[in-house]
Amino acid sequence: MKKLKAIFALALLLTAGCTQTVHAYSDHRHHKTDSLEAVLNGNRSLSDEERIEIYKGLMWGYQPIDGRQAEHYARLALALSYDHPWLNTRADALRVLGLMAYGSERYAEAEHYFMEALDVTDSMRNRREYDDATIDDNYSAIYGSLGNLYNIQDKTLLAIEYYQKAEPVFQKYGWQESLTILHHNIAELYNSMGNDEEAERHYLLAVESGEASGDSLLMSLPRKGLVKVYISQGNYQRAEETIMPAYRYYRAHIDEEPSDYAEVLASMIKLNLMSGHEDLPTAKAFAKEALTYADKGLMAEIVHDVYSAATMIAMREGRWQEALDYGLKSIHENDDEATFCDIGCYEMLANIYMQLGRKEEASLYISKVRTMTERFATDHYQSGLSQMEVLYETEKKEAEIATLAGERRLHLWLLALTVALLVAMVIGYCLLIVVHRRQKALLAARVALETEAKERSILARDLHDSLGGMLSLLRMKIEGGATADETLHLLNTTHTELRRVSHHLMPEELLRGGLVPALSDFAISVPGARFQAVGDISLSKEQELVLYRCAYELVNNALKHAQAAHIDIQLMQQPQEVTLTVSDDGQGMAEAKSGMGLQNVRDRIEPYRGTLNIISSKGQGTEINVTLPL
């Protein structure tokens, strides 16, 4: 994720907007800091109003060129703002302090300042001197800054949450440059999670905004990421159409964008290695050029991408020693620094060592695949829980703010309509109902967090059972002297299983798209499966997550144990309950069993007072109903 730092630098400018002048951003580097400091240090006595304007000019003027000075003047502006009702200046000073902390990798401090700036902006909504444009400008800038902050820390859910909060403001004022960067960053996050569908959607939105902006860099930036999605999908035509404009732009700007050009070259290599469109001479030519940039101080992730592409060429031509040399350069030397991309390189290295007859090293990298997969699964899950906790606290705070705003309105009504006491009592009663409902929603969110903790152990068992056995078999095959073809076939099967487990481990598409699209997509991915939704499905996020997990568990049971040819998934909502039904035409059960899969389902629905009903007989298939009360 650190390869996005250059993008964030641009994004920070794009989120430093000024809606009052209806610009996407304001470049404060043109403030004449020398002349402002001369006025500040002159003999003339300055009023607080004059002094605060100078502080603001200096903190923004120094922000891109001298962080220490920018921070100094931001602190002076912040201190003076507390002597006056200058909330907008206070929010600006806090945001500059946050940007400076962010640039120095003091992430916790940056978050503190951004959140304080958000609190100040919230309070501006009740002040008549601040118009909607000023408040919108603050919100969009702070949301964008928080999105960048969480992005650089790999806090994916939080980053997407705050980027999406900034999007309506960018849309409202037509800030195409900001929209391009925002959708590009969201797409990069989804791409890192392996969610090709959402990554493609946001890359395309970024391309659309980039073209509307008329900026050639912003037209090319999202295409550089979008082509990777099409290559991973095996869509040669769309990959070629996407990469060529980006390739022409970055080739024309090699000196300004050497890292991005090397990244595009790596994609050109992979494009020319795609099945059915192989062009080894062209791929080798691009590889030769890309390798000249590998030792020129590029970001580590791009260097690894280049060497990974070169490894693929050497493997295609059977130059196994050369493939090994490149492959070892495509991974991080220290396992603690490894990313999810290293797992694919580990698989290539295992294959290379097998071809070289070095079975011990091949076995080592097979073990690394398993170890890293389990580590990333655990880290990803723990990070997800932590981010859900933060989102819960944020929603709780917003609910409290909304409640306070309601109480202020109530007091105004009571003051203005003293004679209408009965009406005021009705209003107060209605407000109490609203507060009660909000508290119930917050309690439900807390239950969801506690339920997620139990999910961790269940998911760990899933990962061990599905992928662990396959990797153990692969290691036994290697140590038992299996042929290279047998090993490669099993390695490919393991890779497919890895992608399946990774995709369903933390279903971000469910959190963003809802249960019905998620189950529909899941059914499409399972041979012989069909999905049908009955009624108007409207559930909480927690209920959707529970039912998705249950459907995934029950379908896997049918595939593994029932030997079913057809599987029907049905979701039906009634006024008092929602029912998930999974039925198959498999071998059935003589009596209801309580294996690990069904126990997982019972564990998931227990906190929600759900029930599990099994209808089955030997040779007559199985129908399982999961019902949750609403």
ZATIMI-887888 format. One record per residue (C-alpha): residue number from 1; x, y, z. Coordinates in Angstrom, 2 decimals. Layout:
<sefis>
nr	east	north	up
NUM	X	Y	Z
...
</sefis>
This chain:
<sefis>
nr	east	north	up
1	0.00	0.00	0.00
2	2.91	2.40	0.48
3	3.22	2.70	-3.28
4	0.23	5.08	-3.12
5	2.12	7.80	-1.23
6	2.64	9.86	-4.38
7	-1.07	9.66	-5.13
8	-1.91	10.79	-1.60
9	0.31	13.85	-1.96
10	-1.76	14.91	-4.96
11	-4.96	13.95	-3.18
12	-4.07	16.19	-0.25
13	-3.95	19.15	-2.60
14	-7.21	18.13	-4.20
15	-8.96	18.00	-0.84
16	-7.67	21.42	0.25
17	-10.53	23.08	-1.59
18	-12.28	26.40	-1.37
19	-15.92	26.19	-2.42
20	-16.45	29.91	-2.08
21	-14.43	30.41	-5.25
22	-15.85	27.19	-6.78
23	-12.41	25.66	-7.47
24	-11.41	22.02	-6.98
25	-8.46	23.15	-4.92
26	-6.46	26.22	-4.01
27	-2.67	26.23	-4.39
28	-1.46	28.17	-1.36
29	2.17	27.99	-2.47
30	1.75	31.38	-4.16
31	1.42	33.20	-0.84
32	4.42	35.50	-0.42
33	5.68	34.24	2.91
34	8.60	36.71	3.07
35	6.38	39.78	2.74
36	3.86	38.38	5.26
37	6.59	37.76	7.82
38	7.92	41.28	7.22
39	4.50	42.71	8.12
40	4.25	40.41	11.15
41	7.66	41.43	12.48
42	7.34	45.11	11.61
43	6.94	48.03	13.97
44	3.23	48.58	13.28
45	0.81	47.32	15.90
46	-1.51	44.68	14.41
47	-5.09	43.91	15.36
48	-6.10	40.30	16.04
49	-8.01	40.27	12.75
50	-4.89	41.32	10.81
51	-2.69	38.92	12.74
52	-4.94	35.89	12.14
53	-5.00	36.57	8.38
54	-1.18	36.65	8.35
55	-0.97	33.41	10.35
56	-3.35	31.73	7.90
57	-1.36	32.93	4.90
58	1.90	31.72	6.42
59	0.65	28.30	7.54
60	-0.76	27.56	4.06
61	2.20	29.20	2.33
62	4.74	27.06	4.19
63	2.62	23.88	4.11
64	4.09	22.42	0.88
65	7.67	23.68	1.38
66	8.54	23.83	5.10
67	6.53	21.62	7.45
68	8.11	22.96	10.63
69	7.21	26.57	9.81
70	3.72	25.58	8.66
71	3.15	23.80	11.97
72	4.50	26.80	13.92
73	2.09	29.27	12.34
74	-0.81	26.82	12.49
75	-0.34	26.58	16.27
76	-0.30	30.39	16.54
77	-3.48	30.61	14.48
78	-5.12	27.90	16.58
79	-4.27	29.64	19.87
80	-5.59	33.01	18.64
81	-8.79	31.44	17.30
82	-9.82	30.46	20.84
83	-9.90	34.17	21.81
84	-12.56	34.78	19.16
85	-15.49	32.87	17.58
86	-13.38	32.05	14.51
87	-14.44	28.44	14.00
88	-13.45	28.19	10.33
89	-9.92	29.41	11.07
90	-9.72	26.94	13.97
91	-10.75	24.06	11.68
92	-8.17	25.14	9.06
93	-5.36	25.32	11.63
94	-6.24	21.86	12.99
95	-6.27	20.44	9.47
96	-2.82	21.91	8.70
97	-1.47	20.37	11.92
98	-3.01	17.06	10.83
99	-1.42	17.29	7.38
100	1.99	17.99	8.90
101	1.67	15.04	11.30
102	0.53	12.84	8.40
103	3.56	13.87	6.32
104	5.85	12.94	9.22
105	4.11	9.54	9.64
106	2.72	10.54	13.05
107	-0.55	8.88	12.15
108	-2.26	8.80	15.56
109	-1.54	12.52	16.03
110	-2.84	13.28	12.52
111	-6.08	11.40	13.25
112	-6.53	13.39	16.47
113	-6.20	16.74	14.67
114	-8.49	15.72	11.79
115	-11.17	14.53	14.22
116	-10.92	17.80	16.17
117	-11.31	19.72	12.90
118	-14.40	17.60	12.17
119	-15.88	18.47	15.59
120	-15.31	22.19	14.95
121	-16.96	21.91	11.53
122	-19.97	20.16	13.12
123	-20.39	23.14	15.46
124	-20.28	25.55	12.48
125	-23.62	24.17	11.27
126	-25.41	26.05	14.06
127	-23.78	29.42	13.26
128	-25.44	31.74	10.76
129	-22.19	33.38	9.66
130	-21.06	30.20	7.89
131	-22.76	29.29	4.63
132	-23.21	25.77	3.22
133	-20.33	26.19	0.77
134	-17.81	26.89	3.54
135	-19.02	23.99	5.66
136	-19.08	21.62	2.67
137	-15.53	22.64	1.83
138	-14.34	21.76	5.34
139	-16.14	18.43	5.41
140	-14.82	17.31	2.00
141	-11.24	18.29	2.85
142	-11.29	16.55	6.25
143	-13.03	13.43	4.91
144	-10.50	13.19	2.08
145	-7.61	13.64	4.51
146	-8.98	10.94	6.83
147	-9.48	8.61	3.85
148	-5.84	9.10	2.86
149	-4.69	8.62	6.45
150	-6.52	5.30	6.87
151	-5.51	4.22	3.35
152	-1.79	4.57	4.03
153	-2.28	2.44	7.19
154	-4.14	-0.32	5.27
155	-7.34	0.39	7.22
156	-9.44	-0.41	4.20
157	-12.98	-0.17	5.57
158	-12.33	3.15	7.30
159	-10.61	4.61	4.22
160	-13.52	3.68	1.95
161	-16.03	5.02	4.50
162	-14.45	8.48	4.59
163	-13.77	8.64	0.85
164	-17.45	7.95	0.25
165	-18.41	10.70	2.71
166	-16.38	13.18	0.63
167	-17.85	12.08	-2.71
168	-21.26	13.88	-2.45
169	-19.53	17.22	-1.89
170	-17.21	16.68	-4.87
171	-20.25	15.77	-6.98
172	-22.21	18.79	-5.76
173	-19.56	21.27	-6.88
174	-18.36	19.33	-9.94
175	-14.77	18.87	-8.73
176	-13.69	16.38	-11.39
177	-10.01	16.30	-10.34
178	-10.95	15.43	-6.76
179	-13.46	12.81	-7.93
180	-10.80	11.17	-10.09
181	-8.34	10.82	-7.21
182	-11.10	9.69	-4.82
183	-12.40	6.90	-7.09
184	-8.84	5.85	-8.01
185	-7.92	5.46	-4.33
186	-11.11	3.49	-3.58
187	-10.41	1.24	-6.59
188	-6.86	0.60	-5.38
189	-8.24	-0.46	-1.99
190	-10.71	-2.89	-3.53
191	-7.99	-4.19	-5.86
192	-5.74	-4.92	-2.87
193	-8.60	-6.93	-1.32
194	-9.10	-9.00	-4.49
195	-12.56	-7.50	-5.14
196	-12.27	-7.13	-8.94
197	-15.90	-6.09	-9.44
198	-15.80	-3.05	-7.14
199	-12.26	-2.17	-8.23
200	-13.34	-2.11	-11.87
201	-16.40	0.01	-11.10
202	-14.41	2.70	-9.27
203	-11.56	2.67	-11.81
204	-14.13	3.33	-14.56
205	-15.66	6.19	-12.52
206	-12.15	7.61	-12.11
207	-11.55	7.34	-15.88
208	-14.85	9.16	-16.51
209	-13.99	11.98	-14.09
210	-10.43	12.18	-15.42
211	-11.68	12.66	-18.97
212	-14.18	15.30	-17.78
213	-11.33	17.17	-16.07
214	-9.31	17.38	-19.29
215	-6.11	16.59	-17.37
216	-3.98	14.07	-19.28
217	-2.37	12.70	-16.10
218	-5.75	12.08	-14.49
219	-6.97	10.39	-17.67
220	-4.06	7.93	-17.49
221	-3.77	7.33	-13.74
222	-6.84	5.06	-13.25
223	-6.17	3.18	-16.52
224	-2.85	2.05	-15.03
225	-4.75	0.20	-12.30
226	-7.77	-0.85	-14.39
227	-5.61	-2.86	-16.80
228	-4.46	-5.09	-13.93
229	-8.09	-6.03	-13.25
230	-8.66	-6.99	-16.89
231	-5.43	-8.99	-17.02
232	-6.42	-10.92	-13.89
233	-9.82	-11.61	-15.51
234	-8.19	-12.82	-18.75
235	-9.96	-10.10	-20.79
236	-7.30	-9.34	-23.39
237	-9.33	-6.97	-25.57
238	-10.34	-4.63	-22.75
239	-6.86	-4.82	-21.21
240	-5.27	-3.75	-24.49
241	-7.79	-0.91	-25.04
242	-7.18	0.34	-21.52
243	-3.38	0.17	-21.37
244	-2.47	1.85	-24.66
245	-3.51	5.46	-23.78
246	-1.75	5.13	-20.41
247	1.35	3.65	-22.06
248	1.55	6.54	-24.56
249	1.16	9.15	-21.80
250	3.72	7.70	-19.39
251	6.19	7.01	-22.20
252	5.99	10.70	-23.09
253	6.61	11.64	-19.43
254	9.32	9.13	-18.44
255	11.45	11.70	-16.63
256	8.51	12.99	-14.54
257	6.86	9.63	-13.83
258	9.55	6.88	-13.95
259	7.86	4.66	-11.35
260	4.48	4.81	-13.07
261	6.10	4.10	-16.44
262	7.86	1.02	-15.03
263	4.53	-0.15	-13.58
264	2.87	0.23	-16.99
265	5.73	-1.70	-18.63
266	5.14	-4.58	-16.20
267	1.49	-4.64	-17.29
268	2.55	-4.59	-20.96
269	4.69	-7.67	-20.30
270	1.79	-9.55	-18.71
271	-0.55	-8.43	-21.49
272	1.72	-10.06	-24.06
273	1.84	-13.28	-22.02
274	-1.95	-13.71	-21.83
275	-3.31	-17.06	-22.99
276	-4.21	-17.01	-26.68
277	-2.36	-13.74	-27.27
278	1.22	-14.69	-26.41
279	3.88	-12.56	-28.06
280	7.15	-13.49	-26.37
281	9.44	-11.25	-28.46
282	7.33	-8.18	-27.60
283	7.08	-9.20	-23.95
284	10.86	-9.65	-23.77
285	11.41	-6.22	-25.32
286	9.22	-4.59	-22.67
287	10.94	-6.63	-19.95
288	14.37	-5.50	-21.11
289	13.26	-1.86	-20.87
290	11.48	-2.33	-17.53
291	14.52	-3.97	-15.93
292	16.61	-0.87	-16.70
293	14.41	1.02	-14.21
294	14.43	-1.64	-11.50
295	17.63	-0.40	-9.85
296	16.88	3.32	-10.14
297	15.31	3.92	-6.76
298	11.73	2.97	-7.67
299	9.24	2.09	-4.96
300	9.70	-1.48	-3.74
301	6.24	-2.70	-4.84
302	6.86	-1.59	-8.43
303	10.33	-3.18	-8.49
304	8.76	-6.45	-7.32
305	6.10	-6.14	-10.03
306	8.76	-5.74	-12.72
307	10.78	-8.75	-11.54
308	7.60	-10.83	-11.24
309	6.81	-10.12	-14.90
310	10.39	-10.97	-15.92
311	10.10	-14.24	-13.96
312	7.01	-15.19	-15.97
313	8.90	-14.74	-19.27
314	11.86	-16.83	-18.14
315	9.49	-19.60	-17.00
316	7.70	-19.61	-20.36
317	11.03	-20.15	-22.12
318	12.25	-22.77	-19.65
319	15.19	-20.65	-18.46
320	14.76	-21.89	-14.90
321	17.93	-20.51	-13.30
322	17.24	-17.06	-14.72
323	13.61	-17.39	-13.58
324	14.89	-18.20	-10.08
325	17.13	-15.12	-10.02
326	14.25	-12.86	-11.02
327	11.76	-14.64	-8.77
328	13.87	-14.10	-5.66
329	13.98	-10.39	-6.49
330	10.18	-10.27	-6.83
331	9.58	-10.94	-3.12
332	10.47	-9.14	0.10
333	13.63	-10.49	1.70
334	12.07	-10.26	5.15
335	8.87	-12.30	5.59
336	7.59	-9.72	8.09
337	7.44	-7.18	5.24
338	5.65	-9.54	2.82
339	2.39	-8.45	1.19
340	-0.44	-10.54	-0.24
341	1.24	-10.28	-3.69
342	4.21	-12.25	-2.35
343	2.03	-15.36	-2.07
344	1.69	-15.58	-5.86
345	5.46	-15.18	-6.21
346	6.00	-17.94	-3.61
347	3.92	-20.26	-5.80
348	6.08	-19.41	-8.84
349	9.25	-20.05	-6.83
350	7.91	-23.43	-5.66
351	7.32	-24.40	-9.30
352	10.79	-23.15	-10.35
353	12.53	-25.12	-7.60
354	10.60	-28.23	-8.66
355	11.82	-27.81	-12.24
356	15.37	-27.44	-10.93
357	14.98	-30.62	-8.88
358	15.42	-28.79	-5.57
359	12.54	-30.32	-3.65
360	13.56	-29.04	-0.23
361	13.33	-25.39	-1.36
362	10.07	-26.13	-3.22
363	8.60	-27.56	-0.02
364	9.77	-24.48	1.90
365	7.87	-22.11	-0.39
366	4.76	-24.27	-0.31
367	4.89	-23.93	3.48
368	5.30	-20.17	3.10
369	2.13	-20.03	1.02
370	0.19	-21.61	3.87
371	1.87	-19.56	6.61
372	1.38	-16.24	4.82
373	-2.21	-17.06	3.88
374	-3.11	-17.78	7.49
375	-1.24	-14.69	8.68
376	-2.99	-12.38	6.25
377	-6.36	-13.95	7.05
378	-5.84	-13.33	10.78
379	-4.46	-9.81	10.30
380	-7.25	-8.93	7.89
381	-9.90	-10.18	10.28
382	-8.45	-8.43	13.32
383	-8.10	-5.20	11.34
384	-11.71	-5.52	10.20
385	-12.93	-5.89	13.79
386	-10.90	-2.88	14.90
387	-12.25	-0.75	12.06
388	-15.84	-1.83	12.79
389	-15.32	-0.69	16.38
390	-14.19	2.75	15.15
391	-17.17	2.97	12.79
392	-19.48	2.01	15.66
393	-18.06	4.78	17.86
394	-18.39	7.28	14.98
395	-22.04	6.35	14.42
396	-22.68	6.63	18.15
397	-21.16	10.11	18.19
398	-23.23	11.19	15.18
399	-26.37	9.89	16.90
400	-25.52	11.90	20.03
401	-24.99	15.05	17.91
402	-28.33	14.48	16.20
403	-29.98	14.04	19.60
404	-28.48	17.29	20.92
405	-29.64	19.12	17.80
406	-33.14	17.73	18.39
407	-33.13	18.90	21.98
408	-32.11	22.45	20.92
409	-34.99	22.57	18.47
410	-37.33	21.33	21.20
411	-36.23	24.11	23.57
412	-36.84	26.74	20.89
413	-40.31	25.39	20.30
414	-41.07	25.40	24.01
415	-39.92	29.01	24.28
416	-41.90	30.17	21.23
417	-45.04	28.13	21.91
418	-45.45	28.31	25.64
419	-49.20	28.56	25.30
420	-49.29	25.37	23.27
421	-48.01	23.12	26.06
422	-49.81	20.08	24.77
423	-48.16	20.38	21.35
424	-44.75	20.77	22.98
425	-45.32	17.60	25.02
426	-46.14	15.66	21.86
427	-42.95	16.92	20.23
428	-40.94	15.90	23.29
429	-42.51	12.46	23.27
430	-41.69	12.00	19.57
431	-38.09	13.05	20.22
432	-37.79	10.45	23.00
433	-39.00	7.77	20.57
434	-36.35	8.80	18.05
435	-33.63	8.69	20.72
436	-34.86	5.28	21.89
437	-34.72	3.88	18.37
438	-31.22	5.22	17.88
439	-30.08	3.61	21.13
440	-31.56	0.29	19.99
441	-29.66	0.60	16.71
442	-26.43	1.27	18.61
443	-27.07	-1.76	20.83
444	-27.57	-3.90	17.72
445	-24.23	-2.69	16.40
446	-22.56	-3.73	19.66
447	-24.11	-7.20	19.39
448	-22.74	-7.43	15.85
449	-19.23	-6.65	17.08
450	-19.45	-9.33	19.77
451	-20.76	-11.82	17.20
452	-17.84	-11.03	14.91
453	-15.44	-12.08	17.67
454	-17.00	-15.56	17.63
455	-16.76	-15.58	13.80
456	-12.97	-15.41	14.03
457	-12.60	-18.91	15.43
458	-15.13	-20.27	12.91
459	-13.28	-18.69	9.98
460	-9.98	-20.05	11.26
461	-11.42	-23.58	11.15
462	-12.74	-22.97	7.62
463	-9.31	-21.85	6.45
464	-7.59	-24.81	8.07
465	-10.01	-27.40	6.68
466	-10.26	-26.13	3.09
467	-6.74	-24.97	2.33
468	-4.61	-26.68	4.97
469	-5.33	-30.21	3.74
470	-4.61	-29.30	0.15
471	-1.25	-27.72	1.02
472	-0.30	-30.71	3.19
473	-1.10	-33.06	0.28
474	1.01	-30.91	-2.03
475	3.97	-31.08	0.34
476	3.64	-34.87	0.60
477	3.56	-35.14	-3.19
478	6.75	-33.09	-3.51
479	8.58	-35.06	-0.84
480	7.30	-38.32	-2.36
481	8.93	-37.61	-5.70
482	5.85	-36.60	-7.75
483	6.40	-35.47	-11.33
484	6.54	-31.77	-12.20
485	3.22	-32.00	-14.10
486	1.43	-33.59	-11.13
487	2.84	-30.99	-8.78
488	1.98	-28.09	-11.11
489	-1.62	-29.36	-11.45
490	-2.04	-29.58	-7.68
491	-0.37	-26.16	-7.29
492	-2.89	-24.60	-9.68
493	-5.77	-26.26	-7.78
494	-4.38	-24.85	-4.52
495	-4.17	-21.37	-6.05
496	-7.83	-21.56	-7.14
497	-8.88	-22.65	-3.64
498	-6.81	-19.83	-2.12
499	-8.62	-17.19	-4.20
500	-11.99	-18.71	-3.28
501	-11.25	-18.69	0.45
502	-9.76	-15.18	0.33
503	-12.79	-13.83	-1.54
504	-15.32	-15.19	0.97
505	-13.29	-14.63	4.15
506	-14.39	-11.00	4.59
507	-17.11	-10.26	1.96
508	-16.66	-6.50	1.40
509	-19.09	-6.72	-1.54
510	-21.77	-7.74	1.00
511	-20.98	-4.79	3.27
512	-21.21	-2.39	0.33
513	-23.77	-3.95	-2.04
514	-26.24	-5.79	0.21
515	-27.31	-9.40	0.72
516	-29.35	-10.02	-2.46
517	-26.57	-9.02	-4.95
518	-23.98	-10.87	-2.81
519	-25.97	-14.13	-2.79
520	-26.75	-13.77	-6.50
521	-23.03	-13.40	-7.31
522	-22.21	-16.33	-5.01
523	-24.75	-18.59	-6.74
524	-23.26	-17.72	-10.15
525	-19.84	-18.84	-8.91
526	-21.16	-22.29	-7.82
527	-21.89	-24.82	-10.61
528	-25.50	-26.00	-10.52
529	-26.62	-23.35	-8.00
530	-29.60	-21.01	-8.38
531	-30.73	-18.08	-6.23
532	-34.18	-16.52	-5.76
533	-35.31	-13.65	-3.50
534	-38.96	-13.51	-2.43
535	-40.46	-10.36	-0.96
536	-38.97	-6.94	-0.24
537	-35.65	-7.80	1.43
538	-34.73	-5.10	3.93
539	-32.37	-6.24	6.68
540	-29.74	-4.79	8.99
541	-26.05	-5.17	8.11
542	-25.62	-7.69	10.94
543	-28.52	-9.86	9.74
544	-27.22	-9.75	6.16
545	-23.75	-10.86	7.27
546	-25.14	-13.76	9.36
547	-27.36	-15.05	6.51
548	-24.54	-14.76	3.97
549	-22.22	-16.80	6.21
550	-24.96	-19.42	6.68
551	-25.64	-19.68	2.93
552	-21.94	-20.07	2.21
553	-21.61	-22.78	4.89
554	-24.70	-24.74	3.76
555	-23.79	-24.65	0.05
556	-20.26	-25.85	0.85
557	-21.78	-28.71	2.91
558	-23.97	-29.72	-0.04
559	-20.99	-29.68	-2.41
560	-18.64	-31.59	-0.10
561	-20.93	-34.16	1.51
562	-24.23	-34.49	-0.39
563	-22.77	-35.02	-3.89
564	-25.55	-32.73	-5.17
565	-25.94	-31.80	-8.85
566	-28.36	-28.92	-8.21
567	-28.58	-26.51	-5.29
568	-31.40	-23.98	-4.76
569	-30.87	-20.93	-2.53
570	-33.98	-18.96	-1.56
571	-34.31	-15.86	0.62
572	-37.84	-14.91	1.77
573	-38.80	-12.04	4.07
574	-42.12	-11.91	5.90
575	-43.40	-9.26	8.36
576	-42.10	-11.08	11.44
577	-39.16	-13.13	10.14
578	-36.72	-13.81	7.31
579	-35.95	-17.33	6.11
580	-32.95	-18.65	4.16
581	-33.57	-22.02	2.48
582	-30.82	-24.16	0.91
583	-32.05	-27.36	-0.77
584	-30.21	-29.94	-2.88
585	-30.88	-33.16	-4.81
586	-27.99	-35.02	-3.17
587	-27.80	-38.27	-1.28
588	-29.63	-36.92	1.77
589	-29.28	-37.94	5.42
590	-30.95	-40.75	7.29
591	-31.11	-38.46	10.33
592	-30.20	-34.86	11.07
593	-26.47	-34.72	11.72
594	-24.57	-32.19	13.79
595	-21.25	-31.94	12.01
596	-18.86	-29.00	12.09
597	-20.63	-27.15	9.25
598	-24.10	-27.26	10.83
599	-22.63	-26.38	14.23
600	-21.03	-23.32	12.63
601	-24.48	-22.27	11.38
602	-26.02	-22.78	14.85
603	-23.23	-20.71	16.43
604	-23.85	-17.87	13.99
605	-27.63	-17.63	14.46
606	-27.72	-18.20	18.23
607	-27.09	-14.51	19.23
608	-30.03	-13.50	16.97
609	-32.48	-16.10	18.42
610	-32.47	-17.89	15.08
611	-33.70	-21.44	14.42
612	-32.35	-24.23	12.18
613	-34.71	-26.80	10.62
614	-33.45	-29.82	8.60
615	-35.69	-31.88	6.30
616	-33.90	-34.87	4.77
617	-34.09	-38.58	4.09
618	-31.67	-41.07	2.58
619	-31.47	-40.65	-1.20
620	-34.13	-37.90	-1.28
621	-32.00	-34.78	-0.99
622	-31.90	-32.23	1.83
623	-33.69	-28.98	2.68
624	-32.32	-26.73	5.44
625	-34.20	-23.64	6.68
626	-32.52	-20.88	8.70
627	-35.03	-18.44	10.24
628	-34.23	-15.16	12.02
629	-36.95	-13.19	13.82
630	-37.16	-9.52	12.83
</sefis>
